[in-house]
Amino acid sequence: MPRNPADICPKGIKAKQVQSEVEGNVRLGSQPAAHTRIFPTRPLRRYRKPMAHILILAALPEEANALFPDVGERSDDPFAVRRIAADGHEVAIATCGLGKVNAALVVGVLGGDADLIMMTGTCGSLGAPPGAYWIAEALQHDYGATEPGRFRRYRAGDWPIGEPGRGSSGAHFAAMADPGLDLPHARIASGDSFIACPDAAADLTSLGATLVDMEVGAVAQAAMRLGKPWAAIKAVTDEANCDSGGAFQTNLRHAARAAGQEVERLIAML
């Protein structure tokens, strides 16, 4: 990931300060001390952040096309990918398709050389107001064990027998730190089903989730396995109820662009 300018060794800057002080003394007519060395004048180099390789996933073409629209080179082997240069970074925008398997597959195939793995797109609301959200935590709501009278959830990838892990991470995966986008934070629940049922939505709120989708939890798990930081920004299309099918279609493009604009802003900050 790009280094912070504060991490650069200050010796060169200190040398310029000494040079400026010495040359100022000479101009005023005073003589520098015998042990003082006068440095030759050189232009100060402007700091350039190192280039990062960023992989961004979107489940649907409408979501992918809403990010940096109408720019970049496209390829379709083996996935639909658009490659662009943005704010000094190399960015690959991949349309992965719906669901956890598609999302994890693209991360596994394309994410090995990435410095950061991201996801953009849309989601359902579990009580959250409309708008775009920084996904601070993600979990997979359909991973666990079916027992008499209940479904016991575990962190995706954990052994689904016995008591679920009680570590600090719980059942969720934590995203990279928010660099200061000033978006509301959310926990998203991901699973291989489109939630259009108030009862199912109420069950997911018991997990502390305020958003629901079909991919982010898998992207987070796959990124963790690769040892990569991950981030996601999603915007709401529907309220995970009986009207969700129509609301999703109606709001898809608007919500996709809302998320895309925030992802563009994030990349400019990196």
JORALIN-V510173 format. One record per pair of residues at least 6 apart in sequence whose C-alpha atoms are under 6 Angstrom apart, sorted by sequence separation. I is the first residue (numbers start at 1). J is the second residue. D is the distance in whole Angstrom. If there is no record, write none. Layout:
I_J_D + I_J_D
//
This chain:
58_64_5 + 75_81_5 + 85_91_6 + 96_102_6 + 145_151_6 + 238_244_5 + 74_81_6 + 84_91_5 + 96_103_6 + 145_152_5 + 74_82_4 + 83_91_6 + 144_152_5 + 73_82_5 + 83_92_5 + 144_153_4 + 238_247_5 + 72_82_6 + 73_83_5 + 82_92_6 + 143_153_6 + 144_154_5 + 154_164_5 + 238_248_6 + 72_83_5 + 82_93_5 + 237_248_5 + 72_84_5 + 81_93_5 + 81_94_4 + 143_156_6 + 80_94_6 + 237_251_5 + 80_95_5 + 145_160_6 + 144_160_5 + 155_171_4 + 154_171_6 + 19_39_6 + 189_209_6 + 235_255_5 + 188_209_5 + 187_209_5 + 190_212_6 + 192_214_5 + 187_210_6 + 188_211_5 + 189_212_5 + 190_213_5 + 191_214_5 + 188_212_5 + 190_214_5 + 235_259_5 + 190_215_6 + 234_259_5 + 233_259_6 + 190_217_5 + 139_172_4 + 138_172_5 + 138_173_5 + 57_93_6 + 59_95_6 + 137_173_6 + 51_88_6 + 52_89_5 + 53_90_5 + 54_91_5 + 55_92_5 + 56_93_5 + 57_94_5 + 58_95_5 + 59_96_5 + 60_97_6 + 137_174_5 + 51_89_5 + 57_95_6 + 59_97_4 + 137_175_6 + 59_98_5 + 136_175_5 + 198_241_5 + 196_240_5 + 197_241_5 + 195_240_5 + 196_241_4 + 197_242_6 + 196_242_5 + 2_49_6 + 2_50_5 + 141_189_6 + 196_244_6 + 134_183_6 + 136_185_6 + 138_187_6 + 140_189_6 + 141_190_6 + 142_191_5 + 133_183_6 + 135_185_6 + 136_186_6 + 137_187_5 + 138_188_5 + 139_189_5 + 140_190_5 + 141_191_6 + 1_52_6 + 133_184_5 + 134_185_5 + 135_186_5 + 136_187_6 + 138_189_6 + 140_191_6 + 133_185_6 + 135_187_6 + 176_229_6 + 176_230_6 + 175_230_6 + 176_231_6 + 175_231_5 + 63_121_5 + 54_114_5 + 53_114_5 + 54_115_6 + 56_117_6 + 58_119_6 + 53_115_5 + 54_116_5 + 55_117_5 + 56_118_5 + 57_119_5 + 58_120_5 + 56_119_5 + 58_121_6 + 140_217_5 + 139_217_5 + 138_217_5 + 128_210_6 + 127_210_6 + 126_210_5 + 126_211_5 + 125_211_5 + 124_211_6 + 124_212_5 + 123_212_6 + 123_213_5 + 99_192_5 + 135_232_5 + 135_233_6 + 134_233_5 + 133_233_6 + 133_234_5 + 132_234_6 + 132_235_4 + 131_235_5 + 131_236_6 + 130_236_5 + 103_215_6 + 118_230_5 + 120_232_6 + 122_234_5 + 123_235_6 + 124_236_5 + 116_229_5 + 117_230_5 + 118_231_5 + 119_232_5 + 120_233_5 + 121_234_5 + 122_235_5 + 123_236_5 + 124_237_6 + 1_115_6 + 104_218_6 + 116_230_6 + 118_232_5 + 120_234_6 + 122_236_6 + 124_238_5 + 125_239_5 + 99_214_5 + 100_215_5 + 104_219_6 + 124_239_5 + 99_215_5 + 103_219_6 + 124_240_5 + 100_218_5 + 104_222_6 + 132_259_6 + 122_256_6 + 121_256_5 + 121_259_6 + 87_268_6 + 66_256_6 + 66_257_5 + 63_256_5 + 67_260_5 + 66_260_6
//
